[in-house]
Amino acid sequence: MKRKFIYTILLGASLVLGSCGKDFLNITQIDKLTGNNYWTSENDVEQYMGGIYSTFREATMSNIFFPASGDLRCAPINRTSATNNSGRDYLVYLRQNNLNSIFAREGDFSYFGFPRISKWNDFYKMVQNANIICYQLDNKDMPFLSEEKKKAYKAEAVFLRSLAYFFYGTPVWRCALLYRCEYGSITENQYDYGIEKSIRRFRC
């Protein structure tokens, strides 16, 4: 009797497990997405694009980037009695484009986060991610997007990539590095060539 009972249990278990197939082994880890399980909806594209905007905000708003690289740098600044103390020496350094002196006195001007204007990594993240989204739009089947939507997203990505090149290539450094291909090998190019290439991409 016990043997029949055991056989019955084993048979039932084999039928249940055999009917499951291997689907139960396929687990989608939302914290470890790959190119195979991403780009499956318009929301994926929107979120990826939003990440590029977040990177731009991090690159420009976590320090005094805009005044230091645009308004004050190499500008004809005149100090007054109100700004004539050593704590405002950064005004002279920026006017002279003397970043080495600013970085040497980082402790005196720590509030402004000057050293971060020499960090390229966030701008390169923008360029790389823009290249990736352009590549995916061109090569991955996305039936959930119309051709007009694809063109719009690609144009937005090209704009963000050019914006990154402009902000670290124009006011910050005269010579910019260009990412080539979707994930990019980095090659050094002259500034004028980089800007010209960005303009050509806008006209496409």
Secondary structure, DSSP 8 states (H G I E B T S, - for coil): -HHHHHHHHHHHHHHHHHHHTTGGG----TTS--TTTSS-SHHHHHHHHHHHHHHHHHHHHSSSHHIIIIISTT------GGG-SGGGTHHHHHHTT-HHHHHHTTTTTGGGTGGGGG--HHHHHHHHHHHHHHHHHHHS--TTS-HHHHHHHHHHHHHHHHHHHHHHHTTT-SS-EEEETTTTEEEE--HHHHHHHHHHHHH-
